Every structure is written in structure tokens, then in C-alpha cells.
Amino acid sequence: MRWSSSILIIILLLGSCRQQEAVAPVAETAVQPGAYAHPASLVSVDELVRLSGHKHLKVIDFRQREAFDQGHIPGALPMWRSDIEARDQATPGLVASGEALEALLSGLGISPEDTLVVYDDQGGPDAARFWWAMRLYGFEQVRLLNGGLQAWQGEGLPLNAAYTAPSPANFRFAGAGDPSLRIEKDTLLGLLGSPEWALIDTRTHEEYSGKRQKDGALAAGHIPGSLHIDWAESVRYNGDKTFRTPEELAKIYQDLPADRDGLIVTYCHSGVRSAHTSFVLTQLLGYTRVRNYDGSWLEWSSTPGLPIEKDSLTSILN
């Protein structure tokens, strides 16, 4: 598609989004050698333009409201990390209840029939946190915009600072969801020292080694036995922020067990970056038993008596 001639098209399509009947925008295709395991979990800018006329397609800008108000993809809905966090838990950042998310989504005019395309401007960790939370409660029609806001702007497409709140809808999760996507602290503790599973610390090397202690943590270091793979390696972080190819990802995660059905646990500081790695492992590489430790280092480091390893002297990182 020639983007120089499509700017008007995208504006017209987004403006007519609510008038057109939906055609199912998500359809799995057979996995080909060298392809992502579930390519329909991603959407390109080209595809978003093509699908933007569908009635039941909603775009979510998962950034802080100040950034949203400065400019967002036309028609996008505002949402931020604090909107999907529980407010009644001792550990900050834990995912909100299903009922709280239902109220949030209903207020944004989102219905269970919708397909949600979510983006951020950091390479996808915040968007992936939303993806993970929705799947935890059983809603699978969430796709990440590959490359996020940078991909959109890289094609010369416009941003819009205007926003009109939509009419409320009635969003409800169907079924019990998939609680196996999350692992609790005590279950993780019981796994330490056991064979045939992998624990991935998705933070920076300085956090993993204990050289840096982020604000909110009560200690520095990592959970014993964890393998360090920075989440940002899976995207072209210093480039267009799109995901790396299947071959590149396979090399990055080559130290994981070859069995795609083996147990893998991911964690970070507060369950956000580890949700991104959960997306990469399940949707792009095809691992089937990936558990995100929602409490992550904030909970682990603040619980007396839990084992911690570190490699160096610590300085506080706010």
C-alpha cells in the first residue's frame, strides 16, 4: 500500500467504523516453517488500515493519558497500566479483578463481540500486559500492533489529539478464564530446585545481577535458578520496535527446554515485562505452558525468608 495516498482513506475508514457490520478480523492460519506460531496475535499497520472499517474493531492506546492527549491513532480509546491494576492488594501492580475490568471495558464502549488492537510506544510490554490480563479472564480477541505507535508514525500516518468518550456498553467475560496463565508465590517457591522447568527473569541485566534496585523493591537480585533473558531482546528496541523474526527469537531463547509443552515461568519487577515475554513464548514461538508471576520481584523481594541471589553491590534505581 502506498501510504502517501492512504492517509485520507484511514481517516474515512475510522470515521465510518461504527456504521459497518463486522467481518471476523481474527483468523488463525496454518503454521508454516519459519513463521510465528500464532501470527493472528499480531496486526501490522497495513492490516489495521484494512480492518479499520469493521464495526467491532476497537483500537486501544495503552499509554499514560498525557501522552494519549498529545496525539494517538485516530479513533483509539485511552487506557493505562493503573486502570487494570488492583487497588486493594498489598503488592502494587497486581492485575485487577475480572469484575473491575468488565466495568472499565464497558465504560469505554467495548463489547464482547469486539476485537481489540492494542499498542504502546515502548516495544509492547504495556500492551502485552493488557493482552495477558484479558486472556487470564478468558477473552482472546486481543491483538498487538506490531511496532506500536512507532510503526504507525513510521508510515507517515496521522495522529489525532481529539477524543470523545464513547457510549457505555455491556462487557462481560465468558466462562472461568484461564487461571493457569498466572503462578502464585507459594507455588513458585515449591518449584525451586525441581528439574524440567525453566524460570526466566525478563528484567535488565543490572536488575538481575543486583547492581540496580528499582523503586518499590525491598531487596536487589534475582530468584535462584532463574535464567536471564531481557524482554527487550525480542524486539528491535533501538529500531522500529517490531518483533524479531522467528529465527531470531529461537536463537534468543535457545537455552529453554526443547519441549514446547514444558513448564516455563516468567517474572520481572511487576509482571509487565514478563507478560511481554509470555506473549513471545506462547504466540510467536508456540510454547504451551507459560506462567506469568504476577507479583514478580515486588512481591518476592518484600516477603521475608524467600531466597535471593545477587552478583554485585547494589545502588537504588528510582
Secondary structure as UniProt FT lines:
FT   HELIX           3..5
FT   HELIX           7..15
FT   HELIX           17..19
FT   TURN            33..34
FT   HELIX           39..41
FT   STRAND          42..43
FT   HELIX           45..51
FT   TURN            52..53
FT   TURN            55..56
FT   STRAND          57..62
FT   HELIX           65..70
FT   TURN            74..75
FT   STRAND          77..79
FT   HELIX           81..84
FT   TURN            92..93
FT   HELIX           98..107
FT   TURN            108..109
FT   TURN            112..113
FT   STRAND          115..119
FT   HELIX           125..136
FT   TURN            137..138
FT   STRAND          142..145
FT   TURN            146..147
FT   HELIX           148..154
FT   TURN            155..156
FT   HELIX           179..181
FT   STRAND          182..183
FT   HELIX           185..191
FT   TURN            192..193
FT   STRAND          197..201
FT   HELIX           205..209
FT   STRAND          212..214
FT   TURN            215..216
FT   TURN            224..225
FT   STRAND          227..228
FT   HELIX           231..234
FT   TURN            236..240
FT   HELIX           246..252
FT   TURN            253..255
FT   TURN            260..261
FT   STRAND          263..267
FT   HELIX           273..279
FT   HELIX           280..284
FT   STRAND          289..293
FT   HELIX           296..301
FT   TURN            304..305
FT   STRAND          315..317
//
